[in-house]
Amino acid sequence: MKESIVTPLFERIGRKLGVRVEIEPNWRYTGRLVFPDGTFSYFLATRFDINPFGAAEVAGDKDYAAFFMKKMGYPVPDGEAFFSPRWARTISSGRTPAAAYRYARTLGFPLIVKPNSLSQGVGVCVVHNKKEFDQAVKFICTQDKVFLVQRLSSGRDFRVVVVGGEILSAYERLPLAVVGDGVATIAKLVAKKQREFREQGRYTLIRLADFRITNFLRQQGLTRASIPKRGEQIKLLGTKNLSTGGESRDVTKKLHPTVRNLCIRLARDMGLNYCGVDLLLESAPSAPLGKYTVLEINAAPGIDHYAASGNRQRKIVERLYTKVFQALIKQHTAGTHAPSRVKNLDFSHEATYAIAVKR
């Protein structure tokens, strides 16, 4: 585990605000914020005690979060949750991978298959046929007990970060891609891009053997040995996540007030003081809100890769986390910080399905 790119940033912000930042020394990935009045708050990577525990837990479960967002009138992708073979047997559920495939056929390919509770784009797959579907489900079931099958929605992909009812950053997410020079193979272009990531301070590891890359290239009639033409852009993944090597285009100042209000309202309705809203827009971000889809809401948005993409982005991220620190200071000053959490109760997605969902 490597030090988060934002850990030194936390230390700098702490010095500015009079907050002592105590970092675990071996990995520098987690720490404690000690406030001037002696109270304290813990963090792990970019997860803070800023959101109510229940709201954060719901946001961390994609299926539950989609249920509540849809109930409140927010458009979300059509989809259903299914279980790994072992978990389906454990809870005597018919929501097996076979049932998932039958459901997938009703949606039509291509579609999305993804883990229910993981983040950073892990296991998110765009699948085009049964072979790719089975491959995706088999992999995901090694990572999560619950997986989602969703209709593939259209639109430009954006991440909007909300803190305390204010938009702190917004950027368009673009897929992992390479640009040909007429000489190098896709494999060599990927190696070059990996070197560029290291120079930028991005820790993303592009796994060229990733079955998702192989499948996506195949859909384009390509392999790792293919040589793109000079200036030709080749997309390597169907998903658009910075953690999987995607790029970003900042739109913070371009975001239309109606889009800003949507994200602020959604954060409030989901009970989150700090979150990342992932949404698809059919129109430009500067245009009045039209057709849109909320993909997910994230109670601990990781923006390390965004911070590594340029000096302007680093300044935006510093402003964002300054706002987070200030909100935490305000909570502690007012005596409203979260109490200790009970550890012996299991209200996870899996446990509640085991109790309440006997399908």
Contacts in CASP RR format, 6 or more apart in sequence:
PFRMAT RR
TARGET T0000
AUTHOR 0000-0000-0000
METHOD contacts of the structure
MODEL  1
MKESIVTPLFERIGRKLGVRVEIEPNWRYTGRLVFPDGTFSYFLATRFDI
NPFGAAEVAGDKDYAAFFMKKMGYPVPDGEAFFSPRWARTISSGRTPAAA
YRYARTLGFPLIVKPNSLSQGVGVCVVHNKKEFDQAVKFICTQDKVFLVQ
RLSSGRDFRVVVVGGEILSAYERLPLAVVGDGVATIAKLVAKKQREFREQ
GRYTLIRLADFRITNFLRQQGLTRASIPKRGEQIKLLGTKNLSTGGESRD
VTKKLHPTVRNLCIRLARDMGLNYCGVDLLLESAPSAPLGKYTVLEINAA
PGIDHYAASGNRQRKIVERLYTKVFQALIKQHTAGTHAPSRVKNLDFSHE
ATYAIAVKR
1 27 0 8 1.000
1 29 0 8 1.000
2 27 0 8 1.000
2 29 0 8 1.000
2 203 0 8 1.000
3 27 0 8 1.000
3 28 0 8 1.000
3 29 0 8 1.000
4 28 0 8 1.000
4 29 0 8 1.000
4 45 0 8 1.000
4 46 0 8 1.000
4 304 0 8 1.000
5 201 0 8 1.000
5 202 0 8 1.000
5 203 0 8 1.000
5 304 0 8 1.000
5 307 0 8 1.000
5 308 0 8 1.000
6 46 0 8 1.000
6 303 0 8 1.000
6 304 0 8 1.000
6 307 0 8 1.000
6 317 0 8 1.000
6 321 0 8 1.000
7 23 0 8 1.000
7 28 0 8 1.000
7 29 0 8 1.000
9 307 0 8 1.000
9 314 0 8 1.000
9 317 0 8 1.000
9 318 0 8 1.000
9 321 0 8 1.000
10 21 0 8 1.000
10 23 0 8 1.000
10 43 0 8 1.000
10 321 0 8 1.000
10 325 0 8 1.000
11 21 0 8 1.000
11 23 0 8 1.000
12 318 0 8 1.000
13 19 0 8 1.000
13 21 0 8 1.000
13 318 0 8 1.000
13 321 0 8 1.000
13 322 0 8 1.000
13 325 0 8 1.000
14 20 0 8 1.000
14 21 0 8 1.000
14 33 0 8 1.000
14 325 0 8 1.000
15 21 0 8 1.000
16 322 0 8 1.000
17 322 0 8 1.000
17 325 0 8 1.000
17 326 0 8 1.000
17 329 0 8 1.000
18 36 0 8 1.000
19 33 0 8 1.000
19 34 0 8 1.000
19 35 0 8 1.000
19 36 0 8 1.000
19 325 0 8 1.000
19 329 0 8 1.000
20 33 0 8 1.000
20 34 0 8 1.000
21 31 0 8 1.000
21 32 0 8 1.000
21 33 0 8 1.000
21 34 0 8 1.000
22 31 0 8 1.000
22 32 0 8 1.000
22 33 0 8 1.000
22 34 0 8 1.000
23 30 0 8 1.000
23 31 0 8 1.000
24 30 0 8 1.000
24 31 0 8 1.000
29 44 0 8 1.000
29 45 0 8 1.000
30 42 0 8 1.000
30 43 0 8 1.000
30 44 0 8 1.000
30 45 0 8 1.000
31 42 0 8 1.000
31 43 0 8 1.000
31 44 0 8 1.000
32 40 0 8 1.000
32 41 0 8 1.000
32 42 0 8 1.000
32 43 0 8 1.000
33 40 0 8 1.000
33 41 0 8 1.000
33 42 0 8 1.000
33 43 0 8 1.000
33 325 0 8 1.000
33 328 0 8 1.000
34 40 0 8 1.000
35 41 0 8 1.000
35 328 0 8 1.000
35 329 0 8 1.000
35 332 0 8 1.000
35 333 0 8 1.000
37 332 0 8 1.000
37 333 0 8 1.000
39 332 0 8 1.000
39 335 0 8 1.000
39 337 0 8 1.000
41 48 0 8 1.000
41 49 0 8 1.000
41 328 0 8 1.000
41 332 0 8 1.000
41 337 0 8 1.000
42 49 0 8 1.000
43 49 0 8 1.000
45 300 0 8 1.000
45 302 0 8 1.000
46 300 0 8 1.000
46 301 0 8 1.000
46 302 0 8 1.000
46 303 0 8 1.000
46 304 0 8 1.000
47 299 0 8 1.000
47 300 0 8 1.000
48 274 0 8 1.000
48 300 0 8 1.000
48 324 0 8 1.000
48 328 0 8 1.000
49 328 0 8 1.000
49 337 0 8 1.000
49 338 0 8 1.000
50 273 0 8 1.000
50 274 0 8 1.000
50 324 0 8 1.000
50 327 0 8 1.000
50 328 0 8 1.000
50 331 0 8 1.000
51 59 0 8 1.000
51 271 0 8 1.000
51 272 0 8 1.000
51 273 0 8 1.000
51 274 0 8 1.000
51 275 0 8 1.000
51 299 0 8 1.000
52 271 0 8 1.000
52 272 0 8 1.000
52 338 0 8 1.000
53 338 0 8 1.000
53 341 0 8 1.000
55 270 0 8 1.000
55 271 0 8 1.000
55 272 0 8 1.000
55 299 0 8 1.000
56 272 0 8 1.000
56 299 0 8 1.000
56 300 0 8 1.000
57 347 0 8 1.000
58 64 0 8 1.000
58 65 0 8 1.000
58 68 0 8 1.000
58 270 0 8 1.000
59 65 0 8 1.000
59 270 0 8 1.000
59 272 0 8 1.000
59 275 0 8 1.000
59 297 0 8 1.000
59 298 0 8 1.000
59 299 0 8 1.000
60 117 0 8 1.000
60 119 0 8 1.000
60 298 0 8 1.000
60 299 0 8 1.000
61 116 0 8 1.000
61 117 0 8 1.000
61 348 0 8 1.000
61 349 0 8 1.000
62 114 0 8 1.000
62 116 0 8 1.000
62 117 0 8 1.000
62 148 0 8 1.000
62 296 0 8 1.000
63 81 0 8 1.000
63 116 0 8 1.000
63 146 0 8 1.000
63 148 0 8 1.000
63 349 0 8 1.000
64 349 0 8 1.000
65 270 0 8 1.000
65 296 0 8 1.000
65 297 0 8 1.000
66 76 0 8 1.000
66 77 0 8 1.000
66 79 0 8 1.000
68 270 0 8 1.000
69 76 0 8 1.000
69 266 0 8 1.000
69 269 0 8 1.000
69 270 0 8 1.000
69 294 0 8 1.000
69 297 0 8 1.000
70 76 0 8 1.000
72 269 0 8 1.000
74 266 0 8 1.000
74 269 0 8 1.000
74 294 0 8 1.000
75 292 0 8 1.000
75 293 0 8 1.000
75 294 0 8 1.000
76 293 0 8 1.000
76 294 0 8 1.000
76 295 0 8 1.000
77 112 0 8 1.000
77 150 0 8 1.000
77 151 0 8 1.000
77 152 0 8 1.000
77 153 0 8 1.000
77 293 0 8 1.000
77 295 0 8 1.000
78 107 0 8 1.000
78 150 0 8 1.000
78 151 0 8 1.000
79 103 0 8 1.000
79 107 0 8 1.000
79 148 0 8 1.000
79 149 0 8 1.000
79 150 0 8 1.000
79 151 0 8 1.000
80 95 0 8 1.000
80 100 0 8 1.000
80 103 0 8 1.000
80 148 0 8 1.000
80 149 0 8 1.000
81 95 0 8 1.000
81 116 0 8 1.000
81 146 0 8 1.000
81 147 0 8 1.000
81 148 0 8 1.000
82 88 0 8 1.000
82 95 0 8 1.000
82 96 0 8 1.000
82 97 0 8 1.000
82 99 0 8 1.000
82 100 0 8 1.000
82 103 0 8 1.000
82 146 0 8 1.000
82 147 0 8 1.000
82 148 0 8 1.000
82 149 0 8 1.000
83 91 0 8 1.000
83 93 0 8 1.000
83 94 0 8 1.000
83 95 0 8 1.000
83 96 0 8 1.000
83 145 0 8 1.000
83 146 0 8 1.000
83 147 0 8 1.000
83 353 0 8 1.000
84 97 0 8 1.000
84 141 0 8 1.000
84 144 0 8 1.000
84 145 0 8 1.000
84 146 0 8 1.000
84 147 0 8 1.000
85 96 0 8 1.000
85 97 0 8 1.000
85 141 0 8 1.000
86 141 0 8 1.000
86 145 0 8 1.000
87 93 0 8 1.000
87 145 0 8 1.000
87 146 0 8 1.000
87 350 0 8 1.000
88 94 0 8 1.000
88 95 0 8 1.000
88 96 0 8 1.000
90 354 0 8 1.000
91 353 0 8 1.000
91 354 0 8 1.000
91 357 0 8 1.000
91 358 0 8 1.000
92 358 0 8 1.000
92 359 0 8 1.000
93 353 0 8 1.000
93 357 0 8 1.000
93 358 0 8 1.000
93 359 0 8 1.000
94 359 0 8 1.000
95 357 0 8 1.000
95 359 0 8 1.000
97 134 0 8 1.000
97 137 0 8 1.000
97 141 0 8 1.000
100 113 0 8 1.000
100 137 0 8 1.000
100 147 0 8 1.000
100 149 0 8 1.000
101 130 0 8 1.000
101 133 0 8 1.000
101 134 0 8 1.000
101 137 0 8 1.000
103 149 0 8 1.000
104 111 0 8 1.000
104 113 0 8 1.000
104 127 0 8 1.000
104 133 0 8 1.000
104 149 0 8 1.000
107 149 0 8 1.000
107 150 0 8 1.000
107 151 0 8 1.000
108 151 0 8 1.000
109 127 0 8 1.000
109 128 0 8 1.000
109 129 0 8 1.000
109 133 0 8 1.000
110 126 0 8 1.000
110 127 0 8 1.000
110 128 0 8 1.000
110 152 0 8 1.000
111 126 0 8 1.000
111 127 0 8 1.000
111 149 0 8 1.000
111 150 0 8 1.000
111 151 0 8 1.000
111 152 0 8 1.000
112 124 0 8 1.000
112 125 0 8 1.000
112 126 0 8 1.000
112 127 0 8 1.000
112 148 0 8 1.000
112 149 0 8 1.000
112 150 0 8 1.000
112 151 0 8 1.000
112 152 0 8 1.000
113 124 0 8 1.000
113 125 0 8 1.000
113 127 0 8 1.000
113 133 0 8 1.000
113 136 0 8 1.000
113 137 0 8 1.000
113 140 0 8 1.000
113 147 0 8 1.000
113 148 0 8 1.000
113 149 0 8 1.000
113 150 0 8 1.000
114 121 0 8 1.000
114 123 0 8 1.000
114 124 0 8 1.000
114 125 0 8 1.000
114 140 0 8 1.000
114 147 0 8 1.000
114 148 0 8 1.000
114 150 0 8 1.000
115 122 0 8 1.000
115 123 0 8 1.000
115 124 0 8 1.000
115 140 0 8 1.000
115 143 0 8 1.000
115 144 0 8 1.000
115 146 0 8 1.000
115 147 0 8 1.000
115 148 0 8 1.000
116 144 0 8 1.000
116 145 0 8 1.000
116 146 0 8 1.000
116 147 0 8 1.000
116 148 0 8 1.000
116 349 0 8 1.000
117 144 0 8 1.000
117 146 0 8 1.000
117 349 0 8 1.000
118 143 0 8 1.000
118 144 0 8 1.000
119 243 0 8 1.000
119 298 0 8 1.000
119 300 0 8 1.000
119 302 0 8 1.000
120 241 0 8 1.000
120 243 0 8 1.000
120 244 0 8 1.000
120 302 0 8 1.000
121 239 0 8 1.000
121 241 0 8 1.000
121 243 0 8 1.000
121 244 0 8 1.000
122 143 0 8 1.000
122 243 0 8 1.000
123 136 0 8 1.000
123 139 0 8 1.000
123 140 0 8 1.000
123 143 0 8 1.000
123 212 0 8 1.000
124 239 0 8 1.000
124 241 0 8 1.000
124 244 0 8 1.000
125 132 0 8 1.000
125 136 0 8 1.000
125 139 0 8 1.000
125 140 0 8 1.000
125 212 0 8 1.000
125 239 0 8 1.000
126 152 0 8 1.000
126 212 0 8 1.000
126 216 0 8 1.000
126 237 0 8 1.000
126 238 0 8 1.000
126 239 0 8 1.000
127 133 0 8 1.000
127 135 0 8 1.000
127 136 0 8 1.000
127 215 0 8 1.000
128 215 0 8 1.000
128 219 0 8 1.000
132 215 0 8 1.000
135 211 0 8 1.000
135 215 0 8 1.000
136 212 0 8 1.000
137 147 0 8 1.000
139 211 0 8 1.000
140 147 0 8 1.000
141 147 0 8 1.000
145 350 0 8 1.000
146 349 0 8 1.000
146 350 0 8 1.000
146 353 0 8 1.000
153 280 0 8 1.000
153 293 0 8 1.000
153 295 0 8 1.000
154 280 0 8 1.000
154 282 0 8 1.000
155 280 0 8 1.000
155 281 0 8 1.000
155 282 0 8 1.000
155 293 0 8 1.000
156 172 0 8 1.000
156 280 0 8 1.000
156 281 0 8 1.000
156 282 0 8 1.000
156 284 0 8 1.000
156 285 0 8 1.000
157 172 0 8 1.000
157 173 0 8 1.000
157 174 0 8 1.000
157 240 0 8 1.000
157 278 0 8 1.000
157 279 0 8 1.000
157 280 0 8 1.000
157 295 0 8 1.000
158 170 0 8 1.000
158 171 0 8 1.000
158 172 0 8 1.000
158 173 0 8 1.000
158 251 0 8 1.000
158 278 0 8 1.000
158 279 0 8 1.000
158 280 0 8 1.000
158 281 0 8 1.000
158 285 0 8 1.000
159 170 0 8 1.000
159 171 0 8 1.000
159 173 0 8 1.000
159 248 0 8 1.000
159 276 0 8 1.000
159 277 0 8 1.000
159 278 0 8 1.000
159 301 0 8 1.000
159 306 0 8 1.000
160 167 0 8 1.000
160 169 0 8 1.000
160 170 0 8 1.000
160 255 0 8 1.000
160 259 0 8 1.000
160 260 0 8 1.000
160 263 0 8 1.000
160 276 0 8 1.000
160 277 0 8 1.000
160 279 0 8 1.000
161 167 0 8 1.000
161 168 0 8 1.000
161 169 0 8 1.000
161 170 0 8 1.000
161 275 0 8 1.000
161 276 0 8 1.000
161 277 0 8 1.000
161 301 0 8 1.000
161 303 0 8 1.000
161 320 0 8 1.000
162 168 0 8 1.000
162 263 0 8 1.000
162 264 0 8 1.000
162 267 0 8 1.000
162 272 0 8 1.000
162 274 0 8 1.000
162 275 0 8 1.000
162 276 0 8 1.000
162 277 0 8 1.000
163 273 0 8 1.000
163 274 0 8 1.000
163 320 0 8 1.000
163 323 0 8 1.000
163 324 0 8 1.000
163 327 0 8 1.000
164 267 0 8 1.000
164 273 0 8 1.000
164 274 0 8 1.000
164 323 0 8 1.000
164 327 0 8 1.000
165 264 0 8 1.000
165 267 0 8 1.000
165 268 0 8 1.000
165 273 0 8 1.000
166 264 0 8 1.000
166 323 0 8 1.000
167 252 0 8 1.000
167 255 0 8 1.000
167 260 0 8 1.000
167 263 0 8 1.000
167 264 0 8 1.000
168 252 0 8 1.000
168 316 0 8 1.000
168 319 0 8 1.000
168 320 0 8 1.000
168 323 0 8 1.000
169 250 0 8 1.000
169 252 0 8 1.000
169 303 0 8 1.000
169 306 0 8 1.000
169 313 0 8 1.000
169 316 0 8 1.000
169 317 0 8 1.000
169 320 0 8 1.000
170 250 0 8 1.000
170 251 0 8 1.000
170 252 0 8 1.000
170 254 0 8 1.000
170 255 0 8 1.000
170 285 0 8 1.000
171 248 0 8 1.000
171 249 0 8 1.000
171 250 0 8 1.000
171 251 0 8 1.000
171 252 0 8 1.000
171 306 0 8 1.000
171 313 0 8 1.000
172 248 0 8 1.000
172 249 0 8 1.000
172 251 0 8 1.000
172 285 0 8 1.000
173 240 0 8 1.000
173 241 0 8 1.000
173 242 0 8 1.000
173 246 0 8 1.000
173 247 0 8 1.000
173 248 0 8 1.000
173 278 0 8 1.000
174 240 0 8 1.000
174 246 0 8 1.000
174 247 0 8 1.000
174 248 0 8 1.000
174 249 0 8 1.000
175 235 0 8 1.000
175 236 0 8 1.000
175 237 0 8 1.000
175 238 0 8 1.000
175 239 0 8 1.000
175 240 0 8 1.000
175 246 0 8 1.000
176 206 0 8 1.000
176 235 0 8 1.000
176 236 0 8 1.000
176 237 0 8 1.000
176 244 0 8 1.000
176 245 0 8 1.000
176 246 0 8 1.000
176 247 0 8 1.000
177 233 0 8 1.000
177 234 0 8 1.000
177 235 0 8 1.000
177 236 0 8 1.000
177 246 0 8 1.000
177 247 0 8 1.000
178 186 0 8 1.000
178 189 0 8 1.000
178 190 0 8 1.000
178 192 0 8 1.000
178 193 0 8 1.000
178 228 0 8 1.000
178 233 0 8 1.000
178 234 0 8 1.000
178 236 0 8 1.000
179 189 0 8 1.000
179 228 0 8 1.000
179 231 0 8 1.000
179 232 0 8 1.000
179 233 0 8 1.000
179 234 0 8 1.000
180 189 0 8 1.000
180 227 0 8 1.000
180 228 0 8 1.000
180 229 0 8 1.000
180 230 0 8 1.000
180 231 0 8 1.000
180 232 0 8 1.000
180 233 0 8 1.000
180 234 0 8 1.000
181 189 0 8 1.000
181 228 0 8 1.000
181 230 0 8 1.000
181 231 0 8 1.000
182 227 0 8 1.000
182 228 0 8 1.000
182 229 0 8 1.000
182 230 0 8 1.000
182 231 0 8 1.000
182 232 0 8 1.000
183 227 0 8 1.000
184 192 0 8 1.000
184 227 0 8 1.000
185 224 0 8 1.000
185 225 0 8 1.000
185 226 0 8 1.000
185 227 0 8 1.000
186 217 0 8 1.000
186 222 0 8 1.000
186 223 0 8 1.000
186 224 0 8 1.000
186 225 0 8 1.000
186 226 0 8 1.000
186 227 0 8 1.000
186 228 0 8 1.000
186 234 0 8 1.000
186 236 0 8 1.000
187 208 0 8 1.000
187 224 0 8 1.000
187 225 0 8 1.000
189 228 0 8 1.000
189 234 0 8 1.000
190 206 0 8 1.000
190 208 0 8 1.000
190 224 0 8 1.000
190 236 0 8 1.000
193 206 0 8 1.000
194 205 0 8 1.000
194 206 0 8 1.000
197 203 0 8 1.000
197 204 0 8 1.000
197 206 0 8 1.000
197 245 0 8 1.000
200 308 0 8 1.000
200 309 0 8 1.000
200 310 0 8 1.000
201 308 0 8 1.000
202 245 0 8 1.000
202 304 0 8 1.000
202 305 0 8 1.000
202 308 0 8 1.000
202 309 0 8 1.000
203 304 0 8 1.000
204 242 0 8 1.000
204 243 0 8 1.000
204 244 0 8 1.000
204 245 0 8 1.000
204 246 0 8 1.000
204 305 0 8 1.000
206 236 0 8 1.000
206 245 0 8 1.000
207 213 0 8 1.000
208 224 0 8 1.000
212 237 0 8 1.000
212 238 0 8 1.000
212 239 0 8 1.000
213 236 0 8 1.000
213 237 0 8 1.000
214 224 0 8 1.000
216 235 0 8 1.000
216 236 0 8 1.000
216 237 0 8 1.000
216 238 0 8 1.000
217 223 0 8 1.000
217 224 0 8 1.000
217 226 0 8 1.000
217 234 0 8 1.000
217 236 0 8 1.000
220 234 0 8 1.000
220 235 0 8 1.000
222 234 0 8 1.000
226 234 0 8 1.000
228 234 0 8 1.000
237 244 0 8 1.000
237 245 0 8 1.000
237 246 0 8 1.000
240 246 0 8 1.000
242 248 0 8 1.000
242 305 0 8 1.000
242 306 0 8 1.000
242 309 0 8 1.000
243 302 0 8 1.000
243 305 0 8 1.000
245 305 0 8 1.000
246 305 0 8 1.000
247 309 0 8 1.000
248 305 0 8 1.000
248 306 0 8 1.000
248 309 0 8 1.000
248 313 0 8 1.000
250 312 0 8 1.000
250 313 0 8 1.000
250 316 0 8 1.000
251 285 0 8 1.000
251 286 0 8 1.000
252 316 0 8 1.000
254 284 0 8 1.000
254 285 0 8 1.000
254 286 0 8 1.000
255 285 0 8 1.000
255 286 0 8 1.000
256 285 0 8 1.000
256 286 0 8 1.000
256 287 0 8 1.000
256 288 0 8 1.000
256 289 0 8 1.000
258 288 0 8 1.000
258 289 0 8 1.000
259 281 0 8 1.000
259 285 0 8 1.000
259 289 0 8 1.000
262 279 0 8 1.000
262 289 0 8 1.000
262 292 0 8 1.000
263 277 0 8 1.000
263 279 0 8 1.000
266 277 0 8 1.000
266 294 0 8 1.000
266 297 0 8 1.000
267 273 0 8 1.000
267 275 0 8 1.000
267 276 0 8 1.000
267 277 0 8 1.000
267 297 0 8 1.000
270 297 0 8 1.000
272 297 0 8 1.000
272 299 0 8 1.000
273 327 0 8 1.000
274 299 0 8 1.000
274 301 0 8 1.000
274 324 0 8 1.000
274 327 0 8 1.000
275 297 0 8 1.000
275 298 0 8 1.000
275 299 0 8 1.000
275 301 0 8 1.000
276 297 0 8 1.000
276 298 0 8 1.000
276 301 0 8 1.000
277 294 0 8 1.000
277 297 0 8 1.000
277 298 0 8 1.000
278 294 0 8 1.000
278 295 0 8 1.000
278 296 0 8 1.000
278 297 0 8 1.000
278 298 0 8 1.000
279 292 0 8 1.000
279 293 0 8 1.000
279 294 0 8 1.000
279 295 0 8 1.000
280 292 0 8 1.000
280 293 0 8 1.000
280 295 0 8 1.000
281 289 0 8 1.000
281 290 0 8 1.000
281 291 0 8 1.000
281 292 0 8 1.000
282 290 0 8 1.000
282 291 0 8 1.000
282 292 0 8 1.000
283 290 0 8 1.000
283 291 0 8 1.000
303 317 0 8 1.000
303 320 0 8 1.000
306 313 0 8 1.000
306 316 0 8 1.000
306 317 0 8 1.000
307 313 0 8 1.000
307 314 0 8 1.000
307 317 0 8 1.000
308 314 0 8 1.000
328 337 0 8 1.000
331 337 0 8 1.000
END
